[in-house]
Amino acid sequence: MALLMPVIILTGFFLMEHYLDGWLQTAVTPGIKELTLELCHRGKIKYNIPCSLLSDGQLCCLEVSDCWKLRVIASKARNLVRFILEGVSVKRLSLGETLQMKKLSLQRANLVCHARTELPSSMPNLETLTISSHYERVNTPVLPTRFVFLKHLEISLVAGWTFCPSYDYFSLVSFLDVSPYLENWLLNVSQEKYEASIGVEGSSQLRWMPEHLHGCLKSVKFKGFSSAKGLVELTCYILKNAKSLDRSPYTGHHLWLALKSLLCTQTALQRRSN
């Protein structure tokens, strides 16, 4: 009687490459549903996963993390529904057929603009999107393409001193207006430097966009909230158009910045309603 192990976890291996190849070829059978391979981070171990392990068309989830020297990821998996890339600075990423993708998590430079431009057409069935950009130089464009099924969105613009001070946070409205079923949005804008902030007296000069109701948006959370003009404008837009919003907490490294931002937002909304 065969013993079925749907999950295999290998961790801390010092084996030579050809031994590990042989073991994987024997162990990874059609009954295996999940494979976790964690090589020891000590030493100078190098390993290339055999493509034959992933070529049967059954691969649906792929997570790559902390592979510091990895430069190229090329996948031809036709049924990939979840892809997570963390702690890896690849120079070339090719996922092939991505129409089935439902959950995507990426960390790359200038990723926010790329995600808004390319993903609605290449991954039309996305339900969860997590993107982290360490240097966003181009504002998010306004395009007609839509995220029809997107429900959960997380955007991180955490860049320390390398952040582009001219970036317009208000341009992120482009994601909201094309995601009719979005329910949760987490925006992390923790920066060491912020774009020019506004005071209460400057709230009358805020930009306003036409109303666009977001009936499904229930939760919005900002991390690193500040009085940057674009953030205040974005907050006003959300509070005015998300009628079903249950909670919108704000957190920041500097409490006074968050309080100042809230005051600016309240003042702007009051002036708008008068």
Steps between C-alpha positions, in 0.01 A plus 500: 500500500647833393533782749362826362674818618331801336751743656881479496718743699879498462702746707864569585647267237876473443465226236688523173292602201483161326390326821221752554396469136465125531307521825254754361445301181407200714295677766301746291227287349156592356349460848710781647304821542757721670881515496700729730874510436708714738874482445743591775597867480853430628779418263503547122241247399362539148207307364284503189159337544446243222247633250360149462350528850280786387419398145196277546255789482376447858693784664248753636689681779858627505673696778859624476657676797845615617688366197741792499700402191206399286489712185254329263165332558337345195188289537281336238248360747156532341298454820683737735245669728732631773848650470691660787842661461664637816852617579618436144632760254459321170601676180259305281165352596292299254194310620369393162129420504346704784130518414418271796696705755294594807761599759817694422767643732805681359786724614672704228596856412238711318251219549186702573489661156580167334225323693238755402610498135554129432315281751134569411553344156762235584335386827129585462388260777710646782325500838793589728786732403795590724769723353801669659702760312820637649532786251193618314593776255187514281153591622229237459334556161127528437399221262171338395614143576336352811566255784159339478549239777749676730389490866819548702770755416822579686743764375827581677711801407776459757825645378679687776713776354475376141132586464414737217361812676292602197290181503128581512315272744170627366572320172434170683131580457548332163497161676179573689301626206562186292442247780120491547506210749797608711432431870832556680787736430824532698729788402847515657669833433762497776770738379796685646414793275157618393376726226405852602235490772204730533354680797140565587518829312598313184210255506295728275752441220456123485415327173162331476385235257144424385312271735546129434319284754685196635220293649711193585796669672475410870849540644782743425819511705785749459844438647738793525221754456623859466376843396639463148261678266435195283421282802251750640332524158487122472349470848234760426409317182462166682296640789268681263442212256524180708159504668531141627834561674507327841838619616787712379780492758814706461839415641822694472850525638436863594175548687491874446511451123204265515301739720582790273388298199170408662435865582573602142270227371214601729538865406504421129187287521317766700586769248398271216160430653427869570 
